[in-house]
Amino acid sequence: MEPIQYLWKDRKRHLGLPLSFTRYRLSEDRLFCERGFFNIKEDEVLLYRVRDLQLNMSLGQRIFGVGTICVVSSDKSVPHLDLKNVKQPREVKELIHQNVEAAKDKRRMRTTEIMSDMDADDFSHDFDDGLDDVNGAE
């Protein structure tokens, strides 16, 4: 079994410095978050399950050149994963996005979004097939 090749690695930072026991890693198909020193907890999210990415940067984070990337997924055990205080957050978010899309393409997974503000009556009027005219109904 060969070791995992990581595309990106970082640690949670304090005042811009990687003084933390929280590590983040990205492979081509998974995102990992490892916390702890004596007792280690590792979470992972399969990239094809990622539904949304969000970048948050407070004033303090911007001063130190870091940001928090919020990953929302359909994963049951880790539906929300925050990558806190990572350097170059915009570039990292884009890297995650590109690999999420590649993972979905690889698995041929595409979901369609259904507009919730459209009710059944509006839907049926938009697709009137004109059969009433053919059957002689007025």
N, C-alpha and C positions, 0 to 999 in steps of 0.2 A: 504494500500500500504506500503510495507516494504522498508526501506532505502537501498540504493545501497551499496553493499559490495565492498570495494576497495582493490585490490591486491597490489597496490603501490601508494604512495603519495610523492610528493616533491615540492619544490619551486625553482624558478629561483634563482641562487646564485650569489652573488658578492663577490669576493675575498674568495670564498669557504663558505661564510655565507649566510643563507637563509633570506637576507634582501630585500625582494621583495614582490610585490603584484601580482605576477604571480604564479599561482598554477597549478600543473599537477597531474592528477589522472588516474589510470588504473583500469577498472572493467573487468569482464570476457568477455564482448562484446563491450566495448567502451573505447576510450581514450579521456580525457577531458583536456582542457586548459582554465583556468579562469584568466582574467586580470582585474586589476583595484581595486580601493578602494571605491570611491564614486559612480562612474559609472562602473558597472561590465559587462564585455563581456565574454560569455562562448562559446567556440567552442567544438564540439565533432566529433570524427571520429568513425564510426562503424568499428570494427576490421576486419570484413570479406572484407572490401573494401580496406584495406592496400595492396599496390602493392610492395613497397620496403622500406627498412630501411637502413639508412646510419649513421655512427658514425664519427663525426669530433672532434678532440682534438688538439687545438693549444698548443704551448709550455706553455703559461700562464695558460691555462685550466689544463694541466697535472700537473703543479706545485701545483695547488690548488685542484687536485683530482676530477675535474669535466669534463664534455664534453657535446656536443650538438648532440642530436639524431634527424635526419631528417626523417620524416615520409611522404612518398609519397602515395597518395591514389587516388581512382577513385571517391571520394566524390566530388560533384559539388561545394559545398560551401567552403570546406576546402581541396583543392587538395594537399597542402603542409603545414605541421605543423612541426615547429622546437621546440623541447624540449630543451631549452637553459640552459647551465650550471647546469646540474643535477649531483648529486653525484653518484658514482658507475655506470658510463654510460654503460660499457660493460655488466654488469649484468642486467641493466634495458632494454637494447636493446634485450638481449636474452629472458627476461621475456615477452616483447612485442611480439617478434617473436613466442614464444611458444603459446601465447594466440591468435595470428592472425591465426596460423595453426589450433588451436582447433576450433576457430569460423568458419573457412572455412569448416572444416570437419563436424561440427554440421549442417551447412546449405547445405552440399554436394556441395560445390562450388569449382571447380577446373578449371582453365583456361589452355589452351594449348598455348604454345608460338610457333609462326610460324617464321621460319628463313626468313628474308627479303632478304638475298643475293642469294636466289635460284630463278631463273626465270622459267617460264612455260616450256621452251624447256628442261632445265636440269631435271625438274620434270618428264616430259613424258618419257625421255630416261631411267631414273632410274627405271621406272615401266613398261618396255616393256613386254607385256603379251604373245608375241609369236603368236598372232592370224594370222599374215601375213603368217607364214609358214603353218598353218593349212588350210588357204583359197587358197593356191597355189600361192600367190603373191611372187615375188622375190624382 
